[in-house]
Amino acid sequence: MIINSGVVGSYYSYIRGALHSYPYLNDRWLLLLLALIAFGIIIAVIVSLFTVLVGWLERKVIARAQSRRGPTYVGKFGLLQNIADAIKLLSKENIVPAMSDKRVFPLMLPAIYAVYLIALAFIPMTGAFVGIDASIALIVVFMLLSFVPIMLFIAGWTSGNKFGSISAQRSIVLLLSYEIPLILVIAAIAMLSNTYSLTGIVSAQSHLWYIIMMPIGFIVFFIVMLAELERPPFDLREADSELIAGWLTDVGAPYYALALFLDYTRMFVGSLLIAVLFLGGWSGPFLPPAVWMAIKVLLLTFLFIVIRAATVRFRLDQTLRIGWVYLLPASVINLIITFALFVR
């Protein structure tokens, strides 16, 4: 496996130059740690800005769909409403459910969030801004995301209430049933681009995006991403009319705030992956690469929001039927067509 990290390397060189007059701070591992912390801070700022903007956009779009105004008073156009809500939630007492596993349950949500942050280190936002440019980044990212269903199951199972238990069972049945179509679409992408590197996959789309070359694969992958992110109409984990808030029913306000932040982080990761794998990543004419990536991610996010506003939640049997009866055959057909038409 080949690993390259130009952005972390540049931070390393800059910090080393800045601290050259302090010999006791010029330890290689300390400088590498500082470079990784700098990269992590930048990722945290990007994700935070995305959460604030998209959280506001989602509330506005859904409000308009329901003939309401949405946030208006806190900040210009209500832009600061999500920040105010976050401050309110974080200022409240963190209550751990009495019947929960007090050693495992509080750790699961931070652990799930850590998985997505690690995945972000492997996903390129531009050709120059990628934390870890590995030759098998495609495999690493989806291997990391494959741990999420098990972690969600453990979180629901250890919450100590029946809502969380049922939510855990629903989550793992839903997510595992959509893993096979996901793997088949990823295999088609790797076969078409002849690489497992995410930057290599973007480079392979320099002349024609994969959404044009494999439209069936794009549709399957988009639906699977909706299910993986547990966005409507696949929000079985938090079926409010049945499970209230699923495994988050009895948690304290700070924990719930982290869960909301996690949902938008997952949406950010999902939009990034779709843009990289099917929409040519940061490629585009005239505008800088970062602007093109931001445009594509925001358009995909807006589509996620519109789907939430326009659809109703599927029943569990309908969700499983879509996965096994429609998406699985479609992903196989996409793999065969890709091999027959484009692979030499």
C-alpha positions as CSV (number, residue, x, y, z in Angstrom):
1,M,0.0,0.0,0.0
2,I,1.3,3.5,-0.9
3,I,0.5,6.3,1.5
4,N,1.1,9.9,0.7
5,S,-0.1,13.0,2.7
6,G,0.9,16.2,1.0
7,V,-1.2,18.5,3.2
8,V,0.0,17.0,6.5
9,G,3.5,17.0,5.1
10,S,3.3,20.7,4.3
11,Y,2.0,21.5,7.8
12,Y,4.9,19.4,9.2
13,S,7.4,21.5,7.2
14,Y,5.8,24.8,8.2
15,I,5.7,23.9,11.9
16,R,9.3,22.6,11.7
17,G,10.4,25.9,10.2
18,A,8.4,27.9,12.8
19,L,10.0,26.0,15.7
20,H,13.5,25.7,14.3
21,S,14.8,28.1,17.0
22,Y,13.5,25.7,19.8
23,P,15.7,22.6,19.5
24,Y,13.9,20.8,22.3
25,L,10.6,21.0,20.3
26,N,12.1,19.7,17.1
27,D,11.3,16.0,17.8
28,R,10.0,14.3,14.7
29,W,7.0,12.6,16.4
30,L,6.0,15.8,18.2
31,L,6.1,17.8,14.9
32,L,4.0,15.0,13.2
33,L,1.5,15.1,16.0
34,L,1.2,18.9,15.7
35,A,0.7,18.6,11.9
36,L,-2.0,16.0,12.4
37,I,-3.7,18.3,15.0
38,A,-3.6,21.2,12.6
39,F,-5.2,19.0,9.9
40,G,-7.8,17.8,12.4
41,I,-8.7,21.4,13.4
42,I,-9.2,22.3,9.7
43,I,-11.5,19.3,9.2
44,A,-13.4,20.2,12.4
45,V,-14.0,23.8,11.2
46,I,-15.2,22.5,7.8
47,V,-17.6,20.0,9.3
48,S,-18.8,22.6,11.8
49,L,-19.5,25.2,9.1
50,F,-21.3,22.5,7.0
51,T,-23.4,21.5,10.0
52,V,-24.5,25.1,10.8
53,L,-25.3,25.9,7.1
54,V,-27.0,22.7,6.2
55,G,-28.9,22.5,9.6
56,W,-30.3,26.0,8.8
57,L,-31.0,25.0,5.2
58,E,-32.8,21.8,6.2
59,R,-35.1,23.6,8.6
60,K,-35.8,26.3,6.1
61,V,-36.6,23.9,3.2
62,I,-38.8,21.7,5.4
63,A,-40.6,24.7,6.8
64,R,-41.3,26.0,3.3
65,A,-42.6,22.5,2.3
66,Q,-45.0,22.7,5.3
67,S,-46.0,26.3,4.7
68,R,-44.0,27.7,7.6
69,R,-41.2,30.2,7.9
70,G,-38.6,28.3,9.8
71,P,-35.9,30.0,11.8
72,T,-36.0,33.8,11.4
73,Y,-35.1,35.7,14.6
74,V,-31.7,34.4,15.9
75,G,-29.2,36.1,13.6
76,K,-29.7,37.3,10.0
77,F,-32.4,35.1,8.4
78,G,-32.1,32.8,11.5
79,L,-28.6,31.6,10.6
80,L,-27.6,31.5,14.2
81,Q,-30.5,29.4,15.4
82,N,-28.6,26.1,15.3
83,I,-25.7,27.6,17.3
84,A,-28.2,28.8,19.9
85,D,-29.8,25.3,20.0
86,A,-26.4,23.7,20.4
87,I,-25.4,26.0,23.3
88,K,-28.8,25.3,25.0
89,L,-28.3,21.5,24.6
90,L,-24.7,21.5,25.8
91,S,-25.5,23.6,28.8
92,K,-27.9,21.0,30.2
93,E,-27.2,18.1,32.4
94,N,-25.9,14.9,30.8
95,I,-28.2,12.1,32.1
96,V,-27.1,8.5,31.5
97,P,-30.1,6.1,31.4
98,A,-30.3,4.1,34.7
99,M,-30.8,0.7,32.9
100,S,-28.1,1.3,30.3
101,D,-24.6,-0.3,30.3
102,K,-22.8,2.7,31.9
103,R,-19.4,1.6,30.6
104,V,-20.3,0.8,27.0
105,F,-23.3,3.0,26.1
106,P,-21.6,6.4,26.7
107,L,-18.7,5.4,24.5
108,M,-20.5,4.3,21.4
109,L,-21.6,7.7,20.0
110,P,-18.1,9.2,20.3
111,A,-16.7,6.0,18.8
112,I,-19.1,6.2,15.8
113,Y,-18.2,9.9,15.3
114,A,-14.5,9.0,15.4
115,V,-15.0,6.4,12.6
116,Y,-16.4,9.2,10.3
117,L,-13.6,11.6,11.2
118,I,-11.0,8.9,10.4
119,A,-12.8,8.3,7.1
120,L,-12.7,12.0,6.3
121,A,-8.9,11.8,6.5
122,F,-8.9,9.4,3.5
123,I,-11.5,11.3,1.4
124,P,-9.9,14.0,-0.8
125,M,-11.7,17.3,-0.9
126,T,-9.4,18.6,-3.6
127,G,-6.3,17.1,-5.3
128,A,-4.1,19.1,-2.8
129,F,-6.3,18.7,0.3
130,V,-6.3,15.1,1.4
131,G,-5.1,13.9,4.8
132,I,-4.0,10.4,3.8
133,D,-3.8,9.7,0.1
134,A,-3.6,5.9,0.2
135,S,-3.6,3.6,-2.8
136,I,-6.4,1.6,-1.2
137,A,-8.4,4.5,0.2
138,L,-11.6,3.2,-1.4
139,I,-11.3,0.0,0.5
140,V,-10.2,1.7,3.7
141,V,-13.1,4.1,3.8
142,F,-15.8,1.5,3.2
143,M,-14.2,-0.9,5.6
144,L,-14.4,1.8,8.3
145,L,-18.0,2.6,7.4
146,S,-18.8,-1.2,7.6
147,F,-18.2,-1.0,11.4
148,V,-21.0,1.5,11.8
149,P,-24.0,-1.0,11.7
150,I,-22.4,-3.1,14.5
151,M,-21.7,0.0,16.6
152,L,-25.2,1.3,16.1
153,F,-26.5,-2.1,17.2
154,I,-24.4,-2.1,20.3
155,A,-25.5,1.5,21.1
156,G,-29.2,0.6,20.9
157,W,-28.7,-2.7,22.7
158,T,-26.8,-1.2,25.6
159,S,-29.2,1.8,26.0
160,G,-31.3,-0.3,28.4
161,N,-34.8,0.4,27.0
162,K,-37.1,-1.4,24.6
163,F,-37.1,1.5,22.1
164,G,-33.4,1.4,21.8
165,S,-33.4,-2.4,21.5
166,I,-35.9,-2.4,18.7
167,S,-34.1,0.5,17.1
168,A,-30.8,-1.5,17.2
169,Q,-32.4,-4.5,15.5
170,R,-34.0,-2.3,12.8
171,S,-30.7,-0.5,12.1
172,I,-28.6,-3.6,11.7
173,V,-31.1,-5.4,9.5
174,L,-31.5,-2.3,7.3
175,L,-27.8,-1.5,7.0
176,L,-26.6,-5.0,6.5
177,S,-29.2,-5.7,3.8
178,Y,-27.8,-2.7,1.8
179,E,-24.1,-3.6,2.2
180,I,-24.1,-6.1,-0.8
181,P,-25.4,-3.7,-3.4
182,L,-22.9,-1.1,-2.0
183,I,-20.0,-3.5,-2.4
184,L,-21.0,-4.4,-6.0
185,V,-21.2,-0.8,-7.0
186,I,-17.8,-0.1,-5.5
187,A,-16.4,-3.1,-7.3
188,A,-17.7,-1.6,-10.6
189,I,-16.1,1.7,-9.9
190,A,-12.7,0.1,-9.0
191,M,-12.9,-2.0,-12.2
192,L,-13.7,1.0,-14.3
193,S,-11.0,3.2,-12.9
194,N,-8.5,0.4,-12.4
195,T,-7.5,1.8,-9.0
196,Y,-8.6,1.9,-5.4
197,S,-7.2,5.4,-4.8
198,L,-9.9,8.0,-4.4
199,T,-7.7,10.7,-6.1
200,G,-7.1,8.2,-8.9
201,I,-10.8,7.7,-9.3
202,V,-11.4,11.4,-9.7
203,S,-8.5,11.6,-12.2
204,A,-10.1,8.8,-14.2
205,Q,-13.2,11.0,-14.6
206,S,-11.3,13.9,-16.2
207,H,-13.1,13.4,-19.5
208,L,-16.4,11.8,-18.5
209,W,-18.1,11.4,-15.1
210,Y,-19.1,8.0,-13.9
211,I,-22.7,9.2,-13.4
212,I,-22.9,9.2,-17.2
213,M,-21.0,6.0,-17.7
214,M,-22.9,4.0,-15.1
215,P,-26.3,5.7,-14.3
216,I,-27.7,2.5,-12.8
217,G,-24.7,2.4,-10.4
218,F,-25.3,6.0,-9.4
219,I,-28.9,5.4,-8.6
220,V,-28.2,2.3,-6.6
221,F,-25.3,4.0,-4.7
222,F,-27.4,7.1,-4.0
223,I,-30.3,5.1,-2.6
224,V,-27.8,3.0,-0.5
225,M,-26.2,6.2,0.8
226,L,-29.7,7.4,1.9
227,A,-30.1,4.1,3.8
228,E,-26.6,4.1,5.2
229,L,-27.1,7.6,6.5
230,E,-30.5,6.6,7.8
231,R,-32.1,9.6,6.1
232,P,-35.8,9.6,5.2
233,P,-37.4,7.6,3.8
234,F,-35.1,5.1,5.5
235,D,-35.2,6.6,9.0
236,L,-36.3,3.4,10.7
237,R,-33.9,4.1,13.6
238,E,-35.9,7.1,14.8
239,A,-39.4,6.2,13.6
240,D,-40.9,8.9,15.9
241,S,-44.5,7.6,15.7
242,E,-43.3,4.2,16.8
243,L,-39.9,4.5,18.6
244,I,-39.9,8.1,19.7
245,A,-36.1,8.6,19.1
246,G,-34.9,5.0,19.0
247,W,-31.8,4.4,21.0
248,L,-31.5,8.2,21.8
249,T,-34.9,8.2,23.6
250,D,-33.5,8.4,27.2
251,V,-30.2,10.2,26.6
252,G,-29.2,13.6,28.0
253,A,-29.2,16.8,26.0
254,P,-25.4,17.0,25.4
255,Y,-25.4,13.4,24.1
256,Y,-28.4,14.2,21.8
257,A,-26.6,17.3,20.5
258,L,-23.6,15.1,19.6
259,A,-26.0,12.7,17.8
260,L,-27.4,15.6,15.7
261,F,-23.9,16.7,14.9
262,L,-23.1,13.1,13.9
263,D,-26.0,13.0,11.5
264,Y,-24.8,16.1,9.6
265,T,-21.2,14.7,9.6
266,R,-22.5,11.5,8.1
267,M,-24.4,13.5,5.5
268,F,-21.2,15.4,4.7
269,V,-19.2,12.2,4.3
270,G,-22.0,10.7,2.1
271,S,-22.1,13.7,-0.2
272,L,-18.3,13.8,-0.5
273,L,-18.3,10.1,-1.5
274,I,-21.0,10.6,-4.1
275,A,-19.2,13.6,-5.5
276,V,-15.8,11.8,-5.6
277,L,-17.1,8.5,-7.1
278,F,-19.6,9.7,-9.6
279,L,-19.4,13.5,-10.2
280,G,-15.7,14.0,-10.9
281,G,-14.9,15.3,-7.5
282,W,-13.3,18.7,-7.6
283,S,-13.0,18.8,-11.4
284,G,-14.7,21.5,-13.4
285,P,-14.0,24.5,-15.6
286,F,-13.2,28.1,-14.7
287,L,-13.8,27.9,-10.9
288,P,-11.2,26.7,-8.3
289,P,-11.3,23.0,-7.4
290,A,-12.5,23.7,-3.8
291,V,-15.4,25.7,-5.1
292,W,-16.5,22.9,-7.5
293,M,-16.3,20.4,-4.7
294,A,-18.4,22.7,-2.4
295,I,-21.0,23.2,-5.1
296,K,-21.4,19.5,-5.8
297,V,-21.6,18.6,-2.1
298,L,-24.1,21.3,-1.3
299,L,-26.3,20.3,-4.3
300,L,-26.3,16.7,-3.2
301,T,-27.1,17.8,0.4
302,F,-29.9,19.9,-0.9
303,L,-31.2,16.8,-2.7
304,F,-31.1,14.8,0.5
305,I,-33.1,17.5,2.2
306,V,-35.7,17.7,-0.5
307,I,-36.2,13.9,-0.4
308,R,-36.7,14.2,3.3
309,A,-39.4,16.9,2.9
310,A,-41.1,15.1,0.0
311,T,-41.2,11.4,1.1
312,V,-42.7,9.3,3.9
313,R,-40.9,6.7,5.8
314,F,-41.0,3.1,4.4
315,R,-42.0,0.2,6.5
316,L,-39.3,-2.2,7.4
317,D,-40.6,-4.9,5.0
318,Q,-40.7,-2.3,2.2
319,T,-37.2,-1.2,3.0
320,L,-35.8,-4.8,2.9
321,R,-37.8,-5.6,-0.3
322,I,-36.2,-2.6,-2.0
323,G,-32.7,-3.7,-1.0
324,W,-33.0,-7.4,-1.9
325,V,-35.5,-7.4,-4.8
326,Y,-34.5,-4.2,-6.6
327,L,-31.1,-2.8,-5.6
328,L,-29.2,-6.1,-5.5
329,P,-30.2,-7.2,-9.1
330,A,-29.6,-3.6,-10.3
331,S,-26.1,-3.6,-8.8
332,V,-25.3,-6.9,-10.5
333,I,-26.6,-5.6,-13.8
334,N,-24.5,-2.5,-13.4
335,L,-21.4,-4.6,-12.7
336,I,-22.0,-6.7,-15.8
337,I,-22.7,-3.7,-18.1
338,T,-19.6,-1.9,-16.8
339,F,-17.5,-4.9,-17.5
340,A,-19.0,-5.5,-20.9
341,L,-18.8,-1.9,-22.2
342,F,-15.9,-0.3,-20.6
343,V,-13.4,-2.8,-19.3
344,R,-10.8,-4.1,-21.8
